[in-house]
């Protein structure tokens, strides 16, 4: 599905794989029977989630270090990052343009602290309304924009936006917070 018009480059960019979201034979096989509009396909992919992987707690050893294919092979997700990576790869395999969207909690941006808070979403391009629609893969929700969060970066996946592990996340978020503080003090 190639889109034409003013947004075509941005939309088509999100049909591409990122370093963590390569569309492997296994990923393609999972979605091979999924058809419909982009919203219909999104609902079907979200419904698949719990049948594909188990949900476990945070694990620093694998945090941001696995690809969508490895997450599938391991059979578990550890949180929103893994859920979003898997969703984005599955969506793109069905020809849905899908963004990986890293957000930061507004309260943490204001107050700081050691416990960094954020959440990873996706946005899919709705081929009927020609608009980007929010998807929360971890909570299996769509068309629910995040409340109390600021977009940090959008990209093809976590590695594409420069976050490869917990330390790089912490560094990136703290630098972003400093920049916000600087801008607000002017």
Secondary structure, DSSP 8 states (H G I E B T S, - for coil): ----STTHHHHHHTTS--TT----HHHHHHHTT--SSHHHHHHHHHHHHHHH-EE----TTTTTT--HHHHHHHTEE-SHHHHHHHHHHHHHHTT--EEEEEEEEHHHHHH--SS--EEEEEEEEETTTTEEEEEETTTTEES---SSEEEEEEESSTTTTT--SHHHHHHHHHHHHHHHHHHHT-
